Amino acid sequence: MAGFQTHITVSSTLGAGYAWWIHSQYGIPWPTAAVAGGLCSIAGMLPDLDSDSGVPARETIGFAAAVVPMLLFNRLHHLGLSTEQMLLAGAPLYLFIRFAIGSLLKSVTIHRGMFHSIPAMFIAGMITYLLSDSSPTTLRVLKAVATSLGFLSHLVVDEIWSVEVSMTGSRLKSSSGTAVKFFGQNASANAMCYGLALLLGYVITQDDPQVAGQLLQRAQIAAPQPSPPIVQPDLFVAPPDTLPAVPPSRPRYQSRIPRYEDDRY
């Protein structure tokens, strides 16, 4: 299993490359791109929230407790809170994540459980999307992708470290396949993980009307549209039941009809 320093090095390098990429490709300002790169770096430690050892879980909880209130800055600002009110709201949130969430995760999770899975990667990205309430939507998506990318780097590195290479050959450790997975051994944990992913997806559609509108538009485009019925033109027009009687009109000028043959000349 890769160590804490290996994970943070890989995710930080990946975050720096991601920040440069979104700046050059999308024209994202450097401060915003740096925030996305930092999220990628921090997300490289998130799967170790279920770690039995103290260092990875303690450092990850500490980073999350510090970052989450900062991500909520825009949302709290849109709610009309002043700077002092946001500080008062961020302090108890930090304490709650730092101590309550850490103790809860340590009591209900096991190492290499569903925290090390692809659904957990999507959950981390969706939580980042909901926390980073900024406009336009593209910035929220880029931050969510950064978190998912850093999370995925941890899973991939764990799978690489599960291959033991020696002079005599290579073999797979018992931990192989426990990081990059879609389902774990606990059915309740699987159901809870997928249920949380569906719930967050629904909250995203309700939180951002633009995303809901795009999904609805795509669904309407993908659905087969019924063709309009073909109307054949009616070539025969029935006459009306009653026709008005029109008297014959007399000609205005009438030619003289010869009565006798001699009248022709």
Summary of the structure (lengths in Angstrom):
residues: 265
radius of gyration: 36.7
end to end distance: 132.3
largest distance: 141.5
contacts: 687
relative contact order: 0.11
helix: 64%
strand: 3%
